[in-house]
Amino acid sequence: MSSSAATQSAPAPQAPPPRPLPAARSADGLLVAEAVYWTTYYLESEHHYEWNNGRLEEKPVSDYETFLVYAWFGELVRHFLRTHPCAQLVGLEMGFRLPLPGGTVIRKPDFGVVRNDNPQPLLPLDCSYRGVFDLCIEALSDQERSGIERDTVIKKAEYAAGGVPEYYILHQNPAHQAFYTRTPAGFYTPIAPQAGVICSRVLPGLQFRPTDLARRPELEALRDDPVYAGFVLPGWRADREQAAIEARRADAEAQRADAEAQARREAVNRADAEAQARQRLEHELAALRAGLAQGQSDG
């Protein structure tokens, strides 16, 4: 084999596989001052941290099914606020500060609601909320016991003590779902369903079936459901009702036009019948007069 042939048949050198980038190390549990948290860790992109009285706490990740529950419920609240613009819905890891008897915490609910009459308005350029949310909602992570306890025990106590009027915990398992309202004594009590429906006190008119969190019906199915009909796609129903009114009006106009046309046809038929009757009568009179005249001439 010639050297040129050997060169042509030699395999091309393989590029070395890319090195995987090292995973960013979590600072979960690190002790930092509050000022350091706000400037260094609050807007951290790869990790989302809350701050618990000096210690960083990384927010755990929920499973995909729980995310779907969270997304469906968030869309339901958005539809409600479009129809009843009484509050603002926030997410994007926006945190708020709670000075509590046992120390200060900074929490980032998965999403929160600020009513328009809240003493602290939510401003367009706010990156953190300076007041207390009216409703906090957490999508529970059950990957570790610490994550479960943080949402169901620790944050529940903190939100109640900090004055959050309502607190909802969402999860793909109904056994882990919870919906609380704050009593005048400052404690959370479960919201009692009415005929299987949870009704919000913070957002009057917002209501839902906990069983629908698992089913997650399409919006087209909710718009005719009496539980949701008051705020899901009301414009579609209004358009449908207007179309029905216009259809009934058009049908009535068509029936009136048919009746008028029928009346005109009947009038024409009566006129024709009367004309024919007059002609027959005239013929009969003419024949009678001709007969009388003939009789007189014969006599």
Secondary structure, DSSP 8 states (H G I E B T S, - for coil): --HHHHHHHS-----------------TT-B--HHHIIIIITT-SSS-EEEETTEEEE-----HHHHHHHHHHHHHHHHHHHHS-SEEEE-TT--EEEEETTEEEEE--SEEEEETT-SS---TT-SSBSS--SEEEEE---SSHHHHHIIIIIHHHHHHHHT-SEEEEE-SSGGG-EEEEE-TTS-EEE---BTTBEE-SSSTT-EE-HHHHHH---HHHHTTSTTTTTTSSHHHHHHHHHHHHHHHHHHHHHHHHHHHHHHHHHHHHHHHHHHHHHHHHHHHHHHHHHHHHHHHHH-
